[in-house]
Amino acid sequence: GLLTADRAFVEVSDRLRVDYLNCPSTNQRLKDNLWHVGYLLSTRFIDAYTSLLSHLPEWASKRQQQPQCASCFCRLFAHREMAYRFRLFRHEEWVANTWLDIHKHFRLACDLQLEGINTELKSSKIAGNIETTIVGEYLRLLLLKLCFNGSLTDVQIEMLTAQLHDGSNMLHLTIRPTVESGFYVDLSQAQGLKFRNKSTLDGHFLYLDTSPLCDRFKALLASAEERIKNTTDETALKELNHRIAIFKSASARVDPEFKPMLRQSPRSEDRSRIYVGLGLNTILSTITQAQSKKQNPNPDTDVYHPVTQIPLYGFQQNHARTLNAANSAALQIWDLRDRSDIGYRCLLNGNDELTGQLKLGNLICVNDESMSEWQICIITRIMKMAAGRIECGLKVISREMFSGEIRRFRVGASNEAGVLINGENQSRLTSASDALFLKTAFLNTPILQPTVIMKTADFNPRSRYQMTNHRHTQIIELSEVIQEEDTWVWCSYLIKQII
């Protein structure tokens, strides 16, 4: 009965996941509803199988029932994986005790000698039936947990899961270590795979040599890097970039030889705070306000903080300008954990509104207590932790920027006389819109050419714009797109004329 109902809902579950992945982030309400329904469907089947398997010893001893018993275990672990995948879409980890339940059911399957029975499961209308085992489904759960680091997008998580399904067949859990290095899982602890150390391990342990999977990921990475050199199609380039990001991350995390992570810049512990503006609109208003204060400094508000402005002593507050700016409703205060020359690791208290705003690749502006200038950063990692706390990794892309206005030249506009400013026919220009200009930037490599970040609605490739800031007016032409998101586009530009 339960297995029959489960088979009937396989296509529904797959459809919900695909619709969630394809749903535009601008329709956040629909995206949230698809997530909740998909996650709820998996958790309800988990509850049903857990209840069924609690009475398993009463009928599992019959030999003719063993294939059905094995199918129940496999479907339980498959739904565990699906629920975990939905949580990873939102960068949420499991409650630690969930691993105790997973290990308990795996040990029960092993006690009943069901772990190696081949079971045919329905995966989807396209893929049809697949052959699997309990140990195979359990192993894929462990590997998914091991490979996720908080820096993968929804699409990349899907691609990683597919690669793990293909690559995990070459791995085997053993009761004794077969190599000196590798991983182990303690079935009595609320955790997944861990690196082996040199000390002797006693307890309920299983060992895993991930060398074949690591070699597979490295070979796929080399292939993708070679193919991208000769690819010009934008869709193919996007997919290859996803694959390269996945294989780089996954090959490092499944490498059986422990290698401390090589960082681009040394990190130092820091327990201060940073002031953060989320979203392009907030960034533009913050940078514009900072520019205005530079041009027209007000010592009464910018040098002395209201609380410490004591007439008798006149104590000076060094960071009053930053603190005053942070009091704005548009800015937030996050706690630092460590920093480097190119980024930050920080903690913040999450809520529903903030969770909806946080997304990998989002732009933010940052100002910390040791600097007087704002910086533009990109969110590179998100990991939701216990008690509503969120850990974020930030990468600095520019420390030299200014805000300005852009007006696009209309294509095919009439050359009839209009309002002339400096000899330019203003009737040929669209209405003014704010944009952020970066003098220099760094993404994966230094970007020495000037770049602009503008709203998606203002972007028109290869178009000319009139750019006006507090210093001058220029005619610019967009060239190469560096990064494109739902609400903004970052591209380089050429200066054609200074007015």
C-alpha positions as CSV (number, residue, x, y, z in Angstrom):
1,G,0.0,0.0,0.0
2,L,2.6,2.6,1.0
3,L,5.0,1.6,-1.7
4,T,2.2,1.8,-4.3
5,A,1.2,5.3,-3.1
6,D,4.9,6.3,-3.1
7,R,5.4,5.2,-6.7
8,A,2.3,7.3,-7.7
9,F,3.8,10.4,-6.2
10,V,7.4,10.1,-7.7
11,E,6.5,12.2,-10.7
12,V,4.7,14.8,-8.5
13,S,7.8,15.2,-6.3
14,D,10.0,15.5,-9.3
15,R,7.7,18.1,-10.9
16,L,7.6,20.2,-7.7
17,R,11.4,20.2,-7.5
18,V,11.8,21.2,-11.2
19,D,9.2,23.9,-10.9
20,Y,11.0,25.3,-7.8
21,L,14.3,25.4,-9.7
22,N,12.7,27.1,-12.7
23,C,10.7,29.6,-10.7
24,P,12.1,33.1,-11.1
25,S,13.3,34.7,-7.8
26,T,11.2,37.7,-8.5
27,N,8.1,35.6,-7.7
28,Q,9.3,34.8,-4.2
29,R,5.8,33.8,-2.9
30,L,5.3,31.1,-5.5
31,K,8.9,29.9,-5.0
32,D,8.2,29.6,-1.2
33,N,5.0,27.7,-1.8
34,L,6.7,25.2,-4.1
35,W,9.5,24.7,-1.6
36,H,7.1,24.1,1.3
37,V,4.9,21.6,-0.6
38,G,7.9,19.7,-2.0
39,Y,9.6,19.5,1.4
40,L,6.4,18.6,3.2
41,L,5.7,15.8,0.7
42,S,9.1,14.2,1.5
43,T,8.8,14.6,5.2
44,R,5.3,13.0,5.3
45,F,6.6,9.9,3.5
46,I,9.6,9.8,5.9
47,D,7.1,9.8,8.8
48,A,5.0,7.0,7.1
49,Y,8.1,4.8,6.4
50,T,9.5,5.4,9.9
51,S,6.2,4.3,11.4
52,L,6.0,1.2,9.2
53,L,9.6,0.2,9.9
54,S,9.1,0.4,13.6
55,H,7.0,-2.8,13.3
56,L,9.4,-4.4,10.9
57,P,10.7,-7.3,13.0
58,E,7.2,-8.8,13.1
59,W,7.2,-9.6,9.3
60,A,10.7,-9.0,8.1
61,S,11.8,-12.5,9.2
62,K,9.8,-14.0,6.3
63,R,12.1,-14.6,3.3
64,Q,9.5,-13.7,0.8
65,Q,9.0,-10.3,2.4
66,Q,12.6,-9.3,2.3
67,P,12.5,-7.5,-1.2
68,Q,9.6,-5.4,0.0
69,C,11.4,-4.6,3.3
70,A,14.5,-3.6,1.3
71,S,12.3,-1.4,-0.9
72,C,10.9,0.4,2.2
73,F,14.4,1.1,3.5
74,C,15.5,2.4,0.1
75,R,12.5,4.7,-0.3
76,L,13.0,6.0,3.2
77,F,16.6,7.0,2.5
78,A,15.6,8.4,-0.9
79,H,13.0,10.7,0.7
80,R,15.7,11.6,3.3
81,E,17.9,12.7,0.4
82,M,15.1,14.7,-1.2
83,A,14.2,16.5,2.0
84,Y,17.9,17.2,2.6
85,R,18.2,18.6,-1.0
86,F,15.2,20.9,-0.4
87,R,16.9,22.2,2.8
88,L,20.2,22.7,1.0
89,F,18.3,24.9,-1.6
90,R,17.9,27.3,1.3
91,H,21.3,26.6,2.8
92,E,19.8,24.9,5.8
93,E,21.5,22.0,7.6
94,W,19.7,19.1,9.3
95,V,19.1,19.0,13.0
96,A,21.9,16.9,14.3
97,N,19.6,14.2,15.7
98,T,18.4,13.4,12.2
99,W,21.6,11.6,11.6
100,L,20.9,9.4,14.7
101,D,17.7,8.3,13.0
102,I,19.4,7.7,9.7
103,H,22.2,5.6,11.3
104,K,19.6,3.7,13.4
105,H,17.6,2.6,10.3
106,F,20.8,1.7,8.5
107,R,22.0,-0.5,11.4
108,L,18.5,-2.1,11.5
109,A,18.7,-3.0,7.8
110,C,22.2,-4.5,8.3
111,D,21.0,-6.5,11.3
112,L,18.3,-8.0,9.0
113,Q,20.9,-8.6,6.3
114,L,18.9,-6.4,3.8
115,E,21.6,-3.9,2.9
116,G,22.9,-5.6,-0.2
117,I,19.6,-6.7,-1.8
118,N,19.1,-5.1,-5.2
119,T,15.9,-3.1,-5.4
120,E,14.3,-1.5,-8.4
121,L,12.9,1.9,-7.7
122,K,10.9,4.3,-9.9
123,S,12.8,7.6,-10.2
124,S,10.8,9.5,-12.8
125,K,8.9,9.2,-16.1
126,I,12.1,10.1,-18.1
127,A,14.7,8.0,-16.2
128,G,12.3,5.1,-15.6
129,N,13.3,2.5,-13.0
130,I,16.8,2.4,-11.4
131,E,18.4,-0.4,-9.5
132,T,19.8,0.4,-6.1
133,T,20.6,-1.0,-2.7
134,I,20.1,0.3,0.9
135,V,23.8,0.8,1.3
136,G,23.9,2.8,-2.0
137,E,21.1,5.1,-0.9
138,Y,22.7,5.6,2.5
139,L,26.1,6.3,1.0
140,R,24.7,9.0,-1.3
141,L,23.2,10.7,1.7
142,L,26.7,10.7,3.4
143,L,28.4,12.1,0.3
144,L,25.8,14.8,-0.3
145,K,26.4,16.0,3.3
146,L,30.2,15.8,2.8
147,C,30.2,17.8,-0.5
148,F,28.0,20.7,0.4
149,N,29.9,23.7,1.7
150,G,27.3,26.5,1.4
151,S,28.6,28.0,-1.8
152,L,26.5,26.0,-4.3
153,T,23.5,27.4,-6.0
154,D,20.2,25.4,-6.5
155,V,21.2,24.3,-10.0
156,Q,24.6,23.3,-8.9
157,I,23.2,21.2,-6.0
158,E,21.0,19.4,-8.6
159,M,24.0,18.7,-10.8
160,L,26.1,17.6,-7.8
161,T,23.4,15.1,-6.8
162,A,23.3,13.6,-10.3
163,Q,27.1,13.2,-10.3
164,L,27.0,11.5,-6.8
165,H,24.3,9.1,-8.1
166,D,26.6,8.1,-11.0
167,G,29.9,8.1,-9.0
168,S,28.9,6.5,-5.7
169,N,28.5,3.1,-7.4
170,M,32.3,2.7,-7.4
171,L,32.6,3.2,-3.6
172,H,32.1,0.7,-0.8
173,L,31.7,1.1,3.0
174,T,33.8,-1.4,4.9
175,I,34.1,-2.5,8.5
176,R,37.9,-2.2,8.4
177,P,40.0,0.5,6.8
178,T,41.4,-0.5,3.4
179,V,43.8,2.5,3.2
180,E,45.6,4.7,5.6
181,S,43.7,7.8,4.7
182,G,40.0,8.4,3.9
183,F,36.8,8.9,5.9
184,Y,34.8,7.1,8.5
185,V,31.3,7.4,9.9
186,D,30.4,6.7,13.5
187,L,27.0,5.1,13.6
188,S,26.6,6.1,17.3
189,Q,27.1,9.8,16.7
190,A,24.9,12.5,15.2
191,Q,27.3,13.3,12.3
192,G,28.2,12.2,8.8
193,L,31.5,11.4,7.2
194,K,34.7,12.6,9.0
195,F,38.4,12.5,8.1
196,R,40.3,9.7,9.7
197,N,43.1,10.6,12.1
198,K,46.1,8.6,13.1
199,S,44.7,7.5,16.4
200,T,42.9,4.1,16.7
201,L,39.2,4.4,16.4
202,D,37.0,2.1,18.5
203,G,33.2,2.0,18.2
204,H,30.5,1.5,15.6
205,F,32.6,2.7,12.7
206,L,32.4,2.2,8.9
207,Y,35.2,3.3,6.6
208,L,35.2,4.8,3.2
209,D,37.9,5.2,0.6
210,T,36.8,8.0,-1.7
211,S,39.8,7.8,-4.1
212,P,37.8,6.6,-7.1
213,L,35.3,9.4,-6.7
214,C,37.9,12.0,-6.2
215,D,39.8,10.8,-9.4
216,R,36.5,10.9,-11.3
217,F,35.7,14.5,-10.3
218,K,39.3,15.6,-11.2
219,A,39.0,14.0,-14.6
220,L,35.6,15.7,-15.2
221,L,37.1,19.0,-14.1
222,A,39.9,18.7,-16.5
223,S,37.5,17.8,-19.3
224,A,35.2,20.8,-18.5
225,E,38.2,23.2,-18.4
226,E,39.4,22.0,-21.8
227,R,35.9,22.2,-23.4
228,I,35.3,25.8,-22.1
229,K,38.3,27.1,-24.1
230,N,36.6,26.3,-27.4
231,T,33.0,27.1,-26.4
232,T,31.3,30.4,-27.4
233,D,27.6,29.5,-26.9
234,E,26.3,31.4,-23.8
235,T,24.1,28.5,-22.6
236,A,26.9,26.0,-22.9
237,L,29.4,28.4,-21.2
238,K,27.0,28.8,-18.3
239,E,26.6,25.0,-17.8
240,L,30.3,24.4,-18.1
241,N,31.0,27.1,-15.5
242,H,28.5,25.4,-13.2
243,R,30.3,22.1,-13.7
244,I,33.7,23.6,-13.1
245,A,32.5,25.1,-9.8
246,I,31.0,21.8,-8.7
247,F,34.0,19.6,-9.6
248,K,36.5,22.0,-8.0
249,S,34.6,22.1,-4.8
250,A,33.6,18.4,-4.7
251,S,37.0,17.0,-5.6
252,A,38.6,19.0,-2.8
253,R,36.0,17.8,-0.2
254,V,36.1,14.1,-1.1
255,D,39.9,14.0,-1.4
256,P,41.0,11.2,1.0
257,E,44.2,12.9,1.7
258,F,43.6,15.7,4.2
259,K,44.9,19.0,2.7
260,P,44.4,22.3,4.6
261,M,42.4,24.7,2.4
262,L,44.7,27.0,0.4
263,R,43.3,30.5,0.7
264,Q,43.8,33.4,-1.6
265,S,44.8,35.6,1.4
266,P,45.7,34.8,5.0
267,R,42.8,35.1,7.5
268,S,42.9,36.7,11.0
269,E,40.3,36.3,13.7
270,D,38.2,39.4,14.3
271,R,35.2,39.9,16.7
272,S,34.3,43.4,15.6
273,R,31.2,44.5,13.5
274,I,30.5,45.5,9.9
275,Y,27.8,47.7,8.6
276,V,26.0,46.2,5.6
277,G,23.7,47.4,2.9
278,L,21.8,44.7,0.9
279,G,20.7,45.2,-2.6
280,L,21.6,47.6,-5.4
281,N,19.1,50.3,-4.4
282,T,20.5,50.4,-0.8
283,I,24.1,50.4,-2.1
284,L,23.4,53.3,-4.5
285,S,21.8,55.5,-1.8
286,T,24.6,54.7,0.7
287,I,27.4,55.4,-1.8
288,T,25.7,58.6,-2.9
289,Q,25.3,59.8,0.7
290,A,29.0,59.0,1.4
291,Q,30.0,61.0,-1.7
292,S,27.8,63.9,-0.6
293,K,29.4,64.0,2.9
294,K,32.9,64.0,1.3
295,Q,32.1,67.0,-0.8
296,N,30.2,68.8,2.0
297,P,31.6,67.6,5.3
298,N,29.7,68.7,8.4
299,P,31.9,68.6,11.4
300,D,29.0,68.9,13.8
301,T,27.6,65.6,12.8
302,D,30.6,63.8,11.2
303,V,33.3,64.3,13.9
304,Y,31.4,64.0,17.2
305,H,29.0,61.4,18.1
306,P,25.8,62.8,19.8
307,V,26.3,60.6,22.9
308,T,29.9,61.6,23.4
309,Q,29.5,65.3,22.4
310,I,30.2,66.6,25.9
311,P,30.8,70.4,26.0
312,L,33.3,70.2,28.9
313,Y,35.7,67.5,27.4
314,G,34.7,67.3,23.8
315,F,35.6,63.5,23.4
316,Q,36.1,62.7,19.7
317,Q,34.4,59.6,18.2
318,N,36.6,58.3,15.3
319,H,33.9,56.3,13.6
320,A,30.9,58.5,14.1
321,R,30.2,58.9,10.4
322,T,30.0,55.1,10.0
323,L,27.9,54.6,13.1
324,N,25.5,57.4,12.2
325,A,25.1,55.8,8.7
326,A,24.5,52.4,10.3
327,N,21.5,53.8,12.2
328,S,19.7,54.1,8.9
329,A,16.8,51.6,8.6
330,A,18.3,50.4,5.3
331,L,21.6,49.2,6.8
332,Q,22.3,46.2,9.1
333,I,25.0,45.3,11.6
334,W,26.6,41.9,11.3
335,D,29.2,40.3,13.6
336,L,32.6,39.4,12.2
337,R,34.4,36.1,12.8
338,D,37.5,36.5,10.7
339,R,38.7,38.7,7.8
340,S,41.3,38.8,5.1
341,D,42.5,41.3,2.5
342,I,39.8,40.1,0.1
343,G,36.8,39.1,2.3
344,Y,35.0,38.5,5.5
345,R,33.3,35.7,7.4
346,C,30.5,36.9,9.5
347,L,27.4,35.9,11.5
348,L,24.0,37.5,11.6
349,N,20.6,36.8,13.2
350,G,18.2,35.5,10.5
351,N,14.5,36.2,10.1
352,D,12.1,35.5,7.3
353,E,12.5,38.8,5.6
354,L,16.3,38.7,5.7
355,T,16.4,35.1,4.6
356,G,14.5,36.0,1.5
357,Q,17.1,38.7,0.7
358,L,20.2,36.6,1.1
359,K,21.3,34.8,-2.0
360,L,24.6,33.6,-3.4
361,G,26.0,36.3,-5.7
362,N,24.0,39.1,-4.1
363,L,25.7,42.5,-4.0
364,I,26.2,44.3,-0.7
365,C,28.2,47.3,0.5
366,V,30.3,46.9,3.6
367,N,32.0,49.3,6.0
368,D,33.8,48.0,9.1
369,E,35.0,49.8,12.2
370,S,38.6,50.1,11.0
371,M,37.8,51.7,7.7
372,S,36.2,55.0,6.6
373,E,35.5,53.9,3.0
374,W,32.7,51.6,1.7
375,Q,33.5,48.4,-0.1
376,I,31.4,46.4,-2.6
377,C,31.2,42.7,-1.9
378,I,29.5,39.6,-3.3
379,I,28.0,36.9,-1.1
380,T,30.0,33.7,-1.9
381,R,28.7,31.4,0.9
382,I,25.6,31.0,3.1
383,M,25.1,28.4,5.8
384,K,22.1,28.5,8.2
385,M,23.0,27.4,11.7
386,A,21.1,26.6,14.9
387,A,19.1,29.2,16.8
388,G,18.4,31.2,13.7
389,R,22.0,32.3,13.1
390,I,23.4,32.6,9.5
391,E,27.0,32.4,8.5
392,C,28.0,34.3,5.4
393,G,31.2,34.5,3.4
394,L,31.8,37.8,1.6
395,K,34.3,38.5,-1.2
396,V,35.4,42.1,-1.8
397,I,35.2,43.0,-5.5
398,S,36.0,46.7,-5.3
399,R,37.1,49.5,-3.0
400,E,37.0,52.2,-5.6
401,M,33.6,53.2,-6.7
402,F,31.2,56.1,-7.3
403,S,27.6,56.5,-8.0
404,G,26.2,58.4,-11.0
405,E,23.3,58.7,-13.4
406,I,22.9,57.0,-16.7
407,R,20.7,57.8,-19.6
408,R,20.6,55.5,-22.6
409,F,20.5,56.8,-26.2
410,R,17.4,55.7,-27.9
411,V,18.0,53.6,-31.0
412,G,16.4,55.1,-34.1
413,A,15.3,58.3,-32.3
414,S,14.4,61.3,-34.3
415,N,17.1,63.9,-35.0
416,E,14.6,66.7,-34.9
417,A,15.5,69.7,-32.8
418,G,15.0,69.2,-29.1
419,V,16.5,70.5,-25.9
420,L,20.2,70.9,-26.4
421,I,22.7,70.6,-23.5
422,N,26.4,71.0,-24.4
423,G,25.3,70.4,-28.0
424,E,23.6,67.1,-27.3
425,N,20.0,66.5,-28.2
426,Q,18.4,65.4,-24.9
427,S,15.2,64.3,-26.6
428,R,17.2,61.2,-27.8
429,L,18.0,60.1,-24.2
430,T,15.9,58.0,-21.8
431,S,15.1,59.2,-18.3
432,A,17.9,59.2,-15.8
433,S,18.5,56.2,-13.6
434,D,21.1,55.6,-10.9
435,A,24.1,53.2,-11.4
436,L,27.2,52.2,-9.6
437,F,30.6,52.6,-11.3
438,L,33.7,50.6,-10.3
439,K,37.1,52.1,-11.2
440,T,38.9,48.8,-10.6
441,A,37.5,45.4,-9.5
442,F,38.5,41.8,-8.7
443,L,36.3,38.8,-9.3
444,N,38.4,35.7,-10.1
445,T,41.1,37.8,-11.7
446,P,41.8,41.6,-11.6
447,I,39.5,43.7,-13.8
448,L,41.4,46.8,-14.7
449,Q,38.8,48.1,-17.2
450,P,36.2,50.5,-15.7
451,T,32.9,48.7,-15.1
452,V,29.3,49.6,-14.2
453,I,26.6,47.9,-12.2
454,M,23.1,48.9,-13.4
455,K,19.5,47.8,-12.9
456,T,18.4,45.0,-15.3
457,A,15.6,47.3,-16.7
458,D,18.3,49.8,-17.8
459,F,20.5,47.3,-19.5
460,N,20.8,47.1,-23.2
461,P,23.8,45.3,-24.6
462,R,26.2,47.2,-26.9
463,S,24.2,50.4,-26.3
464,R,25.6,53.9,-25.6
465,Y,24.8,55.8,-22.4
466,Q,25.4,59.3,-21.1
467,M,27.0,59.0,-17.7
468,T,26.9,61.9,-15.3
469,N,28.5,62.1,-11.8
470,H,29.7,64.7,-9.4
471,R,32.8,65.4,-11.6
472,H,31.9,65.2,-15.3
473,T,29.7,63.8,-18.0
474,Q,30.8,61.1,-20.4
475,I,29.5,59.1,-23.3
476,I,30.1,55.4,-22.7
477,E,29.5,52.2,-24.6
478,L,28.8,48.8,-22.8
479,S,31.1,46.0,-23.8
480,E,31.5,42.7,-21.9
481,V,29.0,41.3,-19.4
482,I,30.8,40.2,-16.3
483,Q,27.9,38.9,-14.2
484,E,24.1,39.1,-14.6
485,E,21.5,38.5,-11.9
486,D,17.7,38.9,-11.7
487,T,17.8,42.6,-10.7
488,W,21.2,43.9,-11.9
489,V,23.9,43.5,-14.6
490,W,27.6,44.1,-14.1
491,C,29.5,44.9,-17.3
492,S,32.6,46.7,-18.5
493,Y,32.4,49.8,-20.7
494,L,34.5,52.0,-23.0
495,I,34.6,55.8,-22.7
496,K,33.8,57.3,-26.1
497,Q,33.6,61.0,-25.3
498,I,34.0,63.4,-22.4
499,I,31.6,66.3,-22.4
